Amino acid sequence: MITAWRYRGRNVTGEEIAFIRQLIADHPELSRWKLSRRLCEVWQWKQANGALRDMVCRGMLLMLERAGEIELPAWRRQVRNRLAERERPEAVIPDNRPVRGPLRELGSLEFEQVRRTPEEPLFNSLLEQYHYLGYEQPVGEHLKYLVKARGQVIACLAWASALRHLGCRDRFIGWNPEARRRNVPLLAYNTRFLILPWVRVDHLASHILGQMAKRIPRDWRRLYAHPVYWLETFIDPARFKGTSYRAANWIVLGQTSDRGNNAPTKEPSLPVKQMLGLPLHRRFRELLSEV
């Protein structure tokens, strides 16, 4: 009897495992890369924007091989971990003229989504130099923004796919496990928010967050072909009070547990963080609970 498995929210049935075995047997010429892509095409396993989910598929195939369910073709070449090999962003000398005064004197701010643009290295460098956590390359769906005043960069924000399971958030939304697995891509996570150190303008941070809430759904749909109904973030209460988020109508949801994601020992391994969220649609609970 073939055991059913689960990977990244997808059930892999015994019949599907038998299909994979037969696909490998019928096409011994396929590399692991081509095998995962062929499987995605047969199963129509795609992202909302039409791109094949072949990286996720390869992870699933490795899981099944390690469990002894299938035998993958031999490695044909050494696969490089480009994320692990990625060099730290080079330091860029920014325009660091002091920015002071009331918010109204800044005029209309410019919000530029810079992922896959010539200004992405500047974004990466500013976070590496001036954010206390440094730069970290996002994995999966993500957007990067530079905020400018009269052409000068004053802030950086990074947004990425949300974590799959967070107790305080999931209880607030009220969705069941099936709805969460299906709809968690409709959430976006603010991974970095940096006001550059030479900028001192009262209420600037909350103003930027308010503008971002209007832009994220439009830009996410344009790039990834699906909506976003909820924003979330974490703050370190030992460093920050979250005043700017609360002023921008974000809701304090609670605290994370003091351990890493799925930590097997259940022992503390990460600092406790405060979690905040922002609904982007008045029917967000209904929309996120659809299955």
MARTILUM-483310 format. One record per residue: x, y, z of N, C-alpha, C in turn; chain. Coordinates in Angstrom, 2 decimals. Atoms other than C-alpha are relative to their C-alpha. Last residue first. Layout:
<sites>
nx|ny|nz|cax|cay|caz|cx|cy|cz|kette
X|Y|Z|X|Y|Z|X|Y|Z|A
...
</sites>
This chain:
<sites>
nx|ny|nz|cax|cay|caz|cx|cy|cz|kette
-0.72|1.22|0.35|-12.15|27.25|0.09|-0.50|-0.53|-1.33|A
0.56|0.78|1.10|-13.11|30.80|1.04|0.87|-1.21|-0.30|A
0.55|1.28|-0.48|-11.96|31.91|4.48|-0.61|-0.83|-1.10|A
-1.09|0.89|-0.37|-9.66|34.67|3.22|-0.46|-1.35|0.50|A
-0.82|0.30|1.17|-12.46|36.43|1.35|1.12|-0.99|0.32|A
0.77|0.81|0.93|-14.91|36.23|4.26|0.86|-0.42|-1.19|A
0.21|1.32|-0.62|-12.36|37.46|6.76|-0.75|-0.93|-0.94|A
-1.21|0.81|0.05|-11.19|40.25|4.45|-0.20|-1.37|0.61|A
0.48|1.39|-0.06|-14.70|41.61|3.83|1.18|-0.97|0.04|A
0.96|0.10|-1.11|-13.74|45.23|4.69|-0.54|-1.42|0.16|A
1.35|0.10|0.58|-10.66|44.87|2.49|-0.97|-0.21|1.15|A
0.06|-0.89|1.16|-7.03|45.74|3.20|-1.37|0.00|-0.65|A
0.91|0.44|1.07|-6.88|44.30|6.72|-0.06|1.03|-1.11|A
0.86|-1.03|0.56|-3.75|45.42|8.62|-0.90|-0.61|-1.07|A
0.61|0.28|1.29|-1.76|43.20|10.95|-0.89|1.13|-0.45|A
1.03|-0.94|0.37|0.65|43.52|13.86|-0.52|-0.35|-1.38|A
0.53|0.09|1.35|2.79|40.91|15.59|-1.12|1.01|-0.20|A
1.40|-0.43|0.02|4.99|41.54|18.60|-0.48|-0.01|-1.44|A
0.34|-1.15|0.81|8.19|39.51|18.59|-1.48|0.33|0.16|A
1.44|-0.23|0.14|9.66|37.15|21.17|-0.22|1.27|-0.81|A
0.63|-0.97|-0.90|13.33|36.47|20.53|-1.49|0.13|-0.27|A
0.11|-1.31|0.63|14.31|33.23|18.78|-0.66|0.97|0.97|A
-1.14|-0.15|0.91|15.56|29.86|20.09|-0.01|1.35|-0.70|A
-0.22|-1.34|0.56|13.33|29.06|23.08|1.24|0.06|-0.88|A
-0.78|-0.84|-0.92|12.72|25.31|23.45|0.25|1.36|-0.64|A
0.93|-0.92|-0.67|9.90|23.52|21.60|0.72|0.89|1.00|A
-0.21|0.12|-1.44|12.54|20.85|20.78|-1.00|0.81|0.81|A
0.39|1.31|-0.53|11.25|20.32|17.26|0.14|-0.11|1.50|A
-1.11|0.51|-0.78|11.27|24.04|16.34|-0.37|-1.32|0.66|A
0.09|1.45|-0.11|8.52|24.43|13.76|1.17|-0.59|0.79|A
1.08|0.61|0.77|9.61|28.01|13.02|0.06|-1.51|0.09|A
-0.05|-0.07|1.44|11.99|29.13|15.74|-1.16|-0.70|-0.65|A
-0.78|1.08|0.61|11.17|29.62|19.39|-0.07|0.16|-1.51|A
-1.44|-0.30|0.00|9.98|32.42|21.67|0.80|-1.19|-0.50|A
-0.67|0.83|-0.98|6.31|32.18|20.72|1.50|0.24|-0.12|A
-0.41|1.31|0.48|5.01|35.13|18.75|0.55|-0.81|1.16|A
-1.43|0.27|0.06|3.17|37.94|20.45|0.26|-1.39|-0.58|A
-0.55|0.80|-1.09|-0.28|39.41|20.01|1.47|-0.20|-0.19|A
0.65|1.31|-0.07|-2.49|40.80|17.29|0.48|-0.84|1.16|A
-0.89|0.88|-0.76|-1.69|44.53|17.48|-0.73|-1.32|0.22|A
0.58|0.58|-1.21|-3.80|46.14|14.74|1.03|-0.89|0.68|A
-0.33|1.41|-0.15|-2.42|48.45|12.05|-0.47|-0.46|1.38|A
1.16|0.89|-0.16|-4.36|51.72|11.75|0.33|-1.50|-0.02|A
0.47|0.26|1.35|-1.47|53.87|10.40|-1.12|-1.05|0.00|A
0.52|-1.26|0.51|-0.93|55.31|13.90|-0.55|-0.16|-1.42|A
1.30|-0.22|-0.63|-0.60|51.72|15.12|-0.63|1.29|-0.49|A
0.96|0.96|0.55|2.16|51.08|12.60|-1.39|0.24|0.59|A
0.31|-0.40|1.37|3.99|54.27|13.53|-1.01|-0.94|-0.64|A
0.86|-1.18|0.02|3.80|53.54|17.26|-0.43|0.37|-1.41|A
1.00|0.18|1.04|5.19|50.01|16.95|-0.94|1.18|-0.15|A
1.34|0.04|-0.59|6.96|50.32|20.29|-1.10|-0.22|-1.03|A
1.00|-0.90|0.57|10.46|49.49|19.08|-1.35|-0.17|0.70|A
-0.55|-1.11|0.76|13.72|48.00|20.33|-1.03|1.05|-0.38|A
-1.16|-0.49|-0.74|12.86|45.48|23.07|0.62|1.22|-0.69|A
0.42|-0.97|-1.03|9.42|45.18|21.50|1.14|0.49|0.87|A
-0.70|0.43|-1.21|11.01|43.64|18.37|-0.35|0.99|1.12|A
-0.95|-0.97|-0.56|8.47|44.27|15.66|0.62|-0.61|1.25|A
-0.43|0.25|-1.37|6.68|41.81|13.40|0.90|1.15|0.44|A
-1.41|-0.22|-0.30|4.69|42.49|10.24|0.27|-0.41|1.43|A
-0.43|0.32|-1.36|1.38|41.87|8.51|1.49|0.28|0.17|A
-1.42|-0.27|-0.21|-0.64|42.97|5.50|0.35|-0.35|1.44|A
-0.46|-0.14|-1.38|-4.01|41.50|4.44|1.51|0.27|0.00|A
1.07|-0.53|-0.86|-6.20|41.29|1.35|0.47|0.32|1.42|A
-0.48|0.07|-1.38|-3.63|40.77|-1.41|-1.06|0.68|0.86|A
0.17|-1.12|-0.94|-4.90|40.03|-4.92|0.72|-0.24|1.32|A
0.99|0.34|-1.03|-3.53|37.64|-7.57|-0.08|1.15|1.01|A
1.32|0.39|0.53|-1.73|38.05|-10.88|-0.94|-0.55|1.07|A
0.24|1.40|-0.33|1.82|38.06|-9.46|-1.40|-0.49|-0.34|A
-1.16|0.87|0.15|3.31|41.25|-10.89|-0.33|-1.47|0.17|A
-0.65|-0.21|1.30|0.21|43.37|-11.56|1.14|-0.99|-0.22|A
0.82|0.60|1.05|-1.72|41.87|-8.66|0.66|0.15|-1.37|A
-0.08|1.46|-0.16|1.10|42.63|-6.26|-0.81|-0.68|-1.09|A
-1.28|0.46|0.55|1.42|46.20|-7.57|0.13|-1.52|0.09|A
-0.07|-0.25|1.44|-2.27|46.98|-7.10|1.28|-0.57|-0.60|A
0.92|0.87|0.75|-2.59|45.32|-3.69|0.10|0.17|-1.51|A
-0.37|1.42|0.00|0.66|46.95|-2.41|-1.01|-0.86|-0.78|A
-0.77|0.40|1.16|-0.16|50.50|-3.46|0.24|-1.50|-0.09|A
0.76|-0.24|1.23|-2.97|51.57|-1.13|0.70|-0.58|-1.22|A
1.21|0.84|-0.06|-1.47|50.01|2.00|-0.85|0.18|-1.25|A
-0.34|1.36|0.42|1.86|51.57|1.03|-1.23|-0.90|-0.04|A
-0.10|0.01|1.46|0.41|55.08|1.25|0.30|-1.41|-0.53|A
1.34|-0.21|0.54|-0.70|54.50|4.84|0.00|-0.01|-1.52|A
0.75|1.26|-0.15|2.66|52.97|5.73|-1.42|0.14|-0.56|A
-0.49|0.94|1.01|4.44|56.03|4.30|-0.78|-1.31|0.07|A
0.48|-0.48|1.30|2.28|58.39|6.38|0.43|-0.97|-1.12|A
1.41|0.40|0.10|2.90|56.29|9.51|-0.60|0.47|-1.33|A
0.12|1.45|0.09|6.66|56.58|8.97|-1.45|-0.44|-0.16|A
-0.35|0.50|1.33|6.65|60.31|8.17|-0.25|-1.50|-0.12|A
1.15|0.67|0.64|4.70|61.33|11.30|0.32|-0.56|-1.40|A
1.09|0.55|-0.82|7.48|63.71|12.42|-1.10|-0.57|-0.89|A
1.26|-0.66|0.34|10.35|64.16|9.98|-1.11|-0.66|0.80|A
0.71|-0.24|-1.27|13.96|63.36|10.87|-1.25|0.83|-0.31|A
1.36|-0.53|0.20|15.82|61.84|7.91|-0.69|0.11|1.36|A
-0.10|-1.47|0.11|19.60|61.45|8.23|-1.36|0.66|-0.24|A
-0.35|-0.68|-1.26|19.20|57.92|9.61|0.13|1.50|-0.07|A
-1.44|-0.21|-0.02|17.27|56.53|6.63|0.40|0.94|1.14|A
-0.11|-1.44|0.23|13.75|55.43|7.48|1.49|0.32|0.14|A
-1.13|-0.83|-0.41|13.86|51.67|7.07|-0.24|1.45|-0.36|A
0.45|-1.39|0.12|11.04|49.16|6.94|1.11|0.86|0.57|A
-0.92|-1.08|-0.36|11.92|45.50|6.34|-0.69|1.35|-0.21|A
-1.21|0.57|-0.60|10.00|42.22|6.20|1.00|1.06|0.44|A
-0.96|-1.10|0.03|6.51|43.67|5.65|1.27|-0.45|0.72|A
-0.75|-0.20|-1.24|4.59|40.43|5.05|1.03|1.10|-0.19|A
-1.36|-0.50|0.25|1.93|40.06|2.37|0.63|0.43|1.32|A
-0.55|-0.83|-1.07|-1.22|37.91|2.58|1.40|0.46|-0.40|A
0.70|-1.27|0.10|-3.22|36.48|-0.36|0.39|0.96|1.13|A
-0.65|-0.88|0.98|-0.66|33.66|-0.68|-0.65|1.37|-0.14|A
-1.13|-0.73|-0.59|-2.09|32.35|2.65|0.79|0.79|-1.05|A
0.05|-1.46|0.16|-5.35|31.56|0.83|1.18|0.76|0.62|A
0.37|-0.48|1.34|-5.35|27.83|0.11|0.28|1.49|-0.17|A
-0.92|0.55|0.99|-3.42|26.59|3.14|-0.30|0.55|-1.40|A
-1.33|-0.59|-0.18|-5.34|28.95|5.40|0.97|-0.52|-1.05|A
0.03|-1.35|0.57|-8.69|27.92|3.95|1.35|0.68|0.14|A
0.10|0.13|1.46|-7.90|24.25|4.62|0.00|1.38|-0.67|A
-1.27|0.40|0.62|-6.66|24.97|8.14|-0.05|-0.10|-1.51|A
-0.33|1.37|-0.36|-9.82|26.93|9.10|1.28|-0.42|-0.72|A
0.10|1.00|1.07|-10.00|30.69|8.92|0.34|-1.39|0.51|A
1.07|0.96|-0.24|-10.78|32.91|11.92|-0.14|-1.05|-1.09|A
0.70|0.15|1.27|-8.76|35.91|10.81|-1.16|-0.98|0.13|A
0.65|-1.27|0.29|-7.85|36.77|14.40|-0.80|-0.10|-1.30|A
1.17|-0.14|-0.87|-7.16|33.13|15.30|-0.76|1.28|-0.30|A
1.01|0.96|0.48|-4.90|32.73|12.27|-1.25|0.06|0.86|A
0.61|-0.48|1.25|-2.99|35.90|13.15|-1.13|-0.92|-0.43|A
0.80|-1.19|-0.33|-2.38|34.90|16.78|-0.67|0.56|-1.25|A
1.17|0.21|-0.85|-1.35|31.35|15.82|-0.85|1.24|0.22|A
-0.28|-0.85|-1.15|0.96|32.05|12.91|-1.25|0.01|0.87|A
0.80|0.21|-1.21|1.05|29.46|10.11|0.50|0.89|1.13|A
1.18|0.84|0.21|2.10|29.79|6.49|-0.87|-0.14|1.25|A
-0.22|1.33|-0.58|4.45|32.74|6.86|-1.30|-0.80|-0.04|A
0.20|0.16|-1.44|3.59|35.63|4.56|0.34|-1.42|0.44|A
1.06|0.94|-0.32|5.07|36.17|1.09|-0.08|-0.20|1.51|A
-0.20|1.36|0.48|7.31|39.21|0.88|-1.21|-0.86|0.35|A
1.20|0.80|-0.26|7.39|42.98|1.29|0.19|-1.37|-0.62|A
0.02|1.29|0.68|10.45|45.23|1.56|-1.22|-0.78|0.44|A
0.92|1.01|-0.54|10.37|48.93|2.43|0.07|-1.25|-0.85|A
0.03|1.27|0.74|13.05|51.60|2.01|-0.99|-0.93|0.68|A
0.48|1.20|-0.68|13.03|55.26|3.10|0.03|-1.20|-0.94|A
0.14|-0.23|-1.44|14.40|58.76|2.38|-0.42|-1.26|0.76|A
0.53|1.18|-0.71|15.75|58.47|-1.16|-0.04|0.29|1.49|A
-0.94|0.56|-0.97|16.23|61.97|-2.67|-0.65|-1.18|0.72|A
-1.07|0.76|0.64|14.35|62.86|-5.86|0.98|-0.66|0.93|A
-0.73|-0.88|0.93|12.22|65.61|-4.31|1.23|-0.70|-0.59|A
0.55|-1.35|-0.14|11.24|63.18|-1.55|0.86|0.94|-0.83|A
-0.81|-1.17|0.27|11.83|59.54|-2.39|-0.77|1.28|0.27|A
0.85|-1.18|-0.17|10.53|56.20|-1.13|0.89|1.23|-0.13|A
-0.71|-1.18|-0.45|12.31|53.13|-2.47|-1.01|1.14|0.08|A
0.35|-1.39|0.28|10.23|49.99|-2.64|1.05|0.97|0.53|A
-0.94|-0.88|-0.67|10.96|46.28|-2.94|-0.31|1.43|-0.40|A
-0.12|-1.32|0.61|8.38|43.62|-3.77|0.97|0.83|0.83|A
-0.43|-1.14|-0.82|8.25|39.90|-3.01|0.09|1.26|-0.83|A
0.56|-1.26|0.45|6.90|36.53|-4.13|0.47|1.13|0.91|A
1.40|0.01|0.40|9.23|33.65|-3.28|-0.46|1.37|-0.46|A
0.27|1.19|0.80|12.44|33.98|-1.33|-1.48|0.00|-0.33|A
1.29|0.69|-0.17|13.58|37.38|-0.05|-0.08|-1.23|-0.91|A
0.67|0.23|1.28|17.32|38.21|-0.05|-1.32|-0.73|0.22|A
0.24|1.43|0.17|18.27|39.48|3.40|-0.78|-0.20|-1.28|A
0.78|0.43|1.16|19.80|42.89|3.95|-0.13|-1.51|-0.01|A
-0.71|0.15|1.25|20.91|44.04|7.39|-0.93|-0.40|-1.14|A
-0.03|1.41|0.39|19.01|43.38|10.59|0.78|-0.25|-1.28|A
-0.70|0.75|-1.05|19.83|46.80|12.13|0.04|-1.50|-0.29|A
1.02|0.71|-0.77|18.94|48.50|8.84|0.70|-0.91|1.01|A
0.66|-0.83|-1.01|21.53|51.08|7.71|-1.13|-0.70|0.77|A
-0.79|-0.97|-0.77|24.25|49.47|5.62|-0.72|0.57|1.21|A
-1.19|0.63|-0.55|22.63|46.27|4.33|0.76|0.96|0.91|A
0.41|0.88|-1.09|19.28|47.98|3.91|1.21|-0.64|0.67|A
0.48|-0.84|-1.10|20.84|50.81|1.90|-0.45|-0.86|1.19|A
-1.13|-0.59|-0.71|22.83|48.35|-0.22|-0.45|0.84|1.20|A
-0.68|1.05|-0.76|19.82|46.26|-1.21|1.12|0.57|0.86|A
0.89|0.45|-1.07|17.84|49.34|-2.25|0.70|-1.01|0.89|A
0.02|-1.09|-0.98|20.77|50.72|-4.23|-0.87|-0.39|1.18|A
-1.24|0.04|-0.80|21.23|47.33|-5.94|0.09|1.11|1.04|A
0.03|1.06|-1.02|17.51|47.37|-6.90|1.30|-0.10|0.79|A
-0.16|-0.54|-1.35|17.80|50.74|-8.65|-0.07|-1.06|1.09|A
-1.38|-0.42|-0.27|18.50|49.27|-12.11|0.21|0.54|1.41|A
-0.29|-1.28|0.65|15.11|47.48|-11.99|1.45|0.38|0.31|A
-0.28|0.23|1.42|14.16|43.86|-11.22|0.15|1.31|-0.77|A
-0.43|1.37|0.30|12.65|44.87|-7.86|0.13|-0.16|-1.52|A
-1.30|0.09|0.67|12.53|48.66|-7.71|0.48|-1.43|-0.22|A
-0.21|1.43|-0.17|8.90|49.50|-6.89|1.24|-0.34|-0.81|A
-0.49|0.73|1.16|9.15|53.29|-6.70|0.23|-1.46|0.36|A
-0.15|1.40|-0.40|7.08|55.39|-4.31|0.39|-0.79|-1.25|A
-0.06|0.93|1.13|7.53|59.16|-4.83|0.23|-1.41|0.55|A
-1.05|1.02|-0.01|6.43|61.47|-2.03|-0.11|-0.89|-1.23|A
0.52|1.32|0.36|4.35|64.58|-2.74|1.14|-1.00|-0.06|A
0.73|0.08|1.25|5.73|67.60|-0.89|-0.51|-1.41|-0.26|A
-0.65|0.96|0.89|8.36|67.28|1.78|-0.66|-0.06|-1.36|A
-1.03|-0.66|0.80|7.17|70.51|3.41|0.73|-0.97|-0.93|A
0.61|-0.68|1.14|3.92|68.90|4.56|1.04|0.65|-0.89|A
0.32|0.91|1.09|5.83|66.45|6.75|-0.50|0.74|-1.24|A
1.33|0.64|-0.03|7.28|69.14|8.96|-0.25|-0.82|-1.26|A
1.15|-0.87|0.16|11.03|69.82|9.04|-1.31|-0.75|0.03|A
0.62|-0.43|-1.25|14.24|67.93|8.48|-1.26|0.79|-0.32|A
1.40|-0.31|0.34|16.00|65.97|5.73|-0.70|0.29|1.32|A
1.01|0.07|-1.05|19.78|66.00|6.15|-1.37|0.42|-0.50|A
0.31|-1.35|-0.49|21.74|65.46|2.92|-1.08|-0.09|1.07|A
0.31|-0.06|-1.43|22.70|61.80|2.75|-0.17|1.42|0.53|A
0.24|-1.43|-0.21|22.56|61.17|-0.99|-0.47|0.15|1.45|A
1.30|-0.60|0.33|23.86|57.64|-0.86|0.02|1.51|0.12|A
0.05|-1.29|-0.69|27.39|56.21|-1.10|-1.30|0.69|-0.38|A
0.24|-1.09|0.94|26.80|52.61|-2.13|-0.06|1.29|0.80|A
0.35|-1.30|-0.58|28.24|49.72|-0.14|-0.12|1.05|-1.10|A
-1.10|-0.95|-0.08|28.19|46.47|-2.06|-0.48|1.32|0.59|A
0.10|-1.20|0.86|25.40|44.05|-1.26|1.18|0.94|0.21|A
0.73|-1.07|-0.67|26.63|40.85|0.45|-0.06|1.22|-0.92|A
-0.82|-0.94|-0.75|27.72|38.20|-1.99|-0.87|1.06|0.66|A
0.20|-1.41|0.32|25.30|35.46|-3.00|0.87|0.91|0.89|A
-1.20|-0.57|0.59|26.80|32.01|-2.60|-0.11|1.51|-0.23|A
-1.09|0.13|-0.96|24.13|30.78|-0.16|1.27|0.67|-0.51|A
0.31|-0.86|-1.15|21.36|32.19|-2.37|1.14|-0.05|1.01|A
-0.35|-1.38|0.31|23.04|30.73|-5.48|-0.34|0.95|1.14|A
0.93|-0.75|-0.84|23.03|27.22|-4.07|0.34|1.49|-0.15|A
-0.55|-1.05|-0.85|24.79|25.55|-6.94|-1.10|0.67|0.78|A
0.92|-1.13|-0.09|23.53|22.25|-8.31|0.55|1.03|0.99|A
0.04|-0.55|-1.35|26.34|19.92|-9.25|-0.89|1.24|0.02|A
-0.94|-1.11|-0.22|25.52|18.26|-12.52|-0.17|0.48|1.42|A
-0.79|-0.16|1.21|23.81|15.12|-13.79|0.99|1.15|0.10|A
-0.38|-1.38|0.26|22.46|13.97|-10.43|0.86|0.08|-1.25|A
-1.25|-0.44|-0.62|21.12|10.44|-10.77|0.25|1.47|-0.32|A
-1.19|0.17|0.83|17.48|10.03|-11.76|1.24|0.50|0.73|A
-0.22|-1.03|1.00|15.02|9.93|-8.86|1.21|-0.32|-0.87|A
-1.44|-0.09|0.24|13.99|6.79|-7.02|0.23|0.97|-1.14|A
-0.41|-0.05|1.41|10.51|6.96|-5.52|1.51|-0.03|-0.07|A
1.18|0.22|0.85|8.74|6.18|-2.21|0.35|-0.04|-1.49|A
-0.05|1.30|0.63|11.90|5.68|-0.12|-1.17|-0.30|-0.92|A
0.92|0.90|-0.70|11.14|8.56|2.24|-0.02|-1.40|-0.63|A
-0.57|0.26|-1.32|14.24|10.39|1.00|-0.87|-0.95|0.81|A
-1.16|0.88|0.15|12.93|10.00|-2.54|0.60|-0.35|1.35|A
0.47|1.36|0.30|9.50|11.36|-1.62|1.17|-0.96|-0.19|A
0.63|0.57|-1.19|11.02|14.40|0.07|-0.42|-1.44|-0.23|A
-1.07|0.36|-0.92|13.31|15.02|-2.90|-0.55|-0.62|1.28|A
-0.63|1.21|0.52|10.31|14.92|-5.25|1.14|-0.47|0.90|A
0.90|1.13|-0.26|8.44|17.42|-3.06|0.62|-1.31|-0.48|A
-0.06|0.29|-1.43|11.40|19.81|-3.08|-0.88|-1.18|0.37|A
-1.27|0.69|-0.25|11.60|19.51|-6.85|0.17|-0.33|1.48|A
0.13|1.37|0.47|7.89|20.36|-7.11|1.28|-0.78|0.25|A
0.78|0.70|-1.02|8.37|23.48|-4.99|-0.13|-1.48|-0.37|A
-0.85|0.06|-1.19|11.14|24.62|-7.32|-0.71|-0.73|1.12|A
-0.95|1.11|0.09|9.02|23.64|-10.35|0.95|-0.08|1.18|A
-0.50|0.10|-1.37|6.01|25.76|-9.46|1.06|-1.10|0.09|A
0.02|1.34|-0.59|5.50|26.63|-13.13|0.57|0.03|1.41|A
-1.31|0.64|-0.10|4.88|30.31|-13.89|-0.12|-1.36|0.67|A
-0.24|0.98|1.05|1.30|31.19|-14.89|1.34|-0.69|0.05|A
-0.44|-0.72|1.20|0.92|34.41|-12.87|0.39|-0.94|-1.14|A
1.12|-0.77|0.55|-1.20|32.60|-10.25|0.38|0.74|-1.27|A
0.29|-1.18|-0.78|1.60|30.09|-9.76|-1.14|0.76|-0.67|A
-0.52|-1.30|0.40|1.39|26.78|-11.54|-0.30|1.06|1.04|A
-0.44|-0.55|-1.28|0.86|23.07|-10.91|0.74|1.30|-0.29|A
0.36|-1.41|0.05|-1.05|22.15|-14.04|0.30|0.69|1.33|A
0.91|-0.30|-1.10|-0.62|18.50|-12.98|-0.54|1.43|-0.06|A
1.06|1.02|0.00|0.87|17.48|-16.33|-1.04|0.32|1.06|A
0.84|-0.18|1.17|2.82|20.73|-16.67|-1.17|-0.99|-0.02|A
0.79|-1.22|-0.18|4.13|20.60|-13.12|-0.95|0.22|-1.18|A
1.04|0.31|-0.98|5.21|16.98|-13.65|-0.89|1.21|0.25|A
1.00|0.84|0.67|7.09|17.89|-16.83|-1.16|-0.31|0.95|A
0.77|-0.85|0.89|8.82|20.72|-14.97|-1.07|-0.79|-0.75|A
0.88|-0.84|-0.83|9.87|18.44|-12.13|-0.86|0.90|-0.88|A
1.05|0.82|-0.60|11.18|15.82|-14.56|-0.97|0.85|0.80|A
1.02|0.20|1.00|13.09|18.41|-16.60|-1.16|-0.83|0.54|A
0.59|-1.30|0.33|14.99|19.55|-13.52|-1.13|-0.17|-1.00|A
0.89|-0.37|-1.11|15.58|16.00|-12.29|-0.71|1.32|-0.30|A
-0.75|-0.43|-1.19|16.95|15.09|-15.70|-0.99|0.32|1.10|A
0.29|-1.29|-0.64|14.73|13.22|-18.14|0.93|0.24|1.18|A
-0.90|-1.04|0.51|16.30|10.42|-20.25|-0.20|1.33|0.71|A
-1.29|0.03|-0.72|14.72|7.69|-18.12|0.96|1.08|-0.46|A
-0.87|-1.04|0.57|11.28|8.72|-19.44|1.34|0.04|0.74|A
0.27|-0.19|1.44|8.84|5.82|-19.03|0.95|1.00|-0.65|A
-0.31|1.23|0.74|10.28|4.67|-15.68|-0.15|0.20|-1.51|A
-1.45|0.19|-0.04|10.35|8.20|-14.23|0.40|-1.21|-0.83|A
-0.58|-1.07|0.82|6.76|8.84|-15.35|1.52|-0.15|-0.06|A
0.17|0.42|1.39|5.71|5.45|-13.92|0.61|1.03|-0.95|A
-0.85|1.16|0.26|7.14|6.29|-10.52|-0.07|-0.41|-1.47|A
-1.37|-0.50|0.07|5.50|9.72|-10.62|0.97|-1.13|-0.30|A
-0.15|-0.69|1.29|2.13|8.15|-11.47|1.43|0.51|-0.16|A
-0.12|1.05|1.01|2.46|5.71|-8.53|0.19|0.62|-1.39|A
-1.34|0.57|-0.16|3.13|8.69|-6.25|0.23|-1.10|-1.03|A
-0.94|-0.96|0.60|0.03|10.38|-7.68|1.44|-0.50|0.13|A
0.12|0.08|1.46|-2.10|7.29|-6.97|0.99|0.93|-0.69|A
-0.66|1.21|0.45|-0.81|7.15|-3.40|-0.05|-0.16|-1.50|A
0.71|1.26|-0.22|-1.88|10.73|-2.90|0.83|-1.19|-0.47|A
-0.52|0.84|1.08|0.32|13.81|-2.56|-0.56|-1.41|0.26|A
0.07|1.43|-0.25|-1.58|16.38|-0.49|0.51|-0.75|-1.22|A
0.59|0.83|1.05|-0.38|19.94|-1.10|0.02|-1.46|0.42|A
1.44|-0.21|0.12|0.14|22.49|1.70|-0.67|-0.83|-1.07|A
0.31|-1.41|0.26|3.91|22.71|1.27|-1.48|0.21|-0.28|A
-1.15|-0.87|0.18|4.27|18.91|1.10|-0.47|1.39|-0.37|A
0.41|-1.40|0.09|1.89|16.21|2.33|1.25|0.85|-0.11|A
-0.90|-0.95|-0.63|2.25|12.47|1.87|-0.57|1.41|-0.18|A
0.21|-1.37|0.46|-0.04|9.52|1.10|0.91|0.94|0.79|A
0.38|-0.99|-1.00|1.38|6.06|1.75|-0.23|1.36|-0.66|A
-0.79|-1.22|0.10|1.40|3.43|-1.00|-0.54|1.05|0.97|A
0.84|-1.20|0.00|0.00|0.00|0.00|0.87|1.26|0.00|A
</sites>
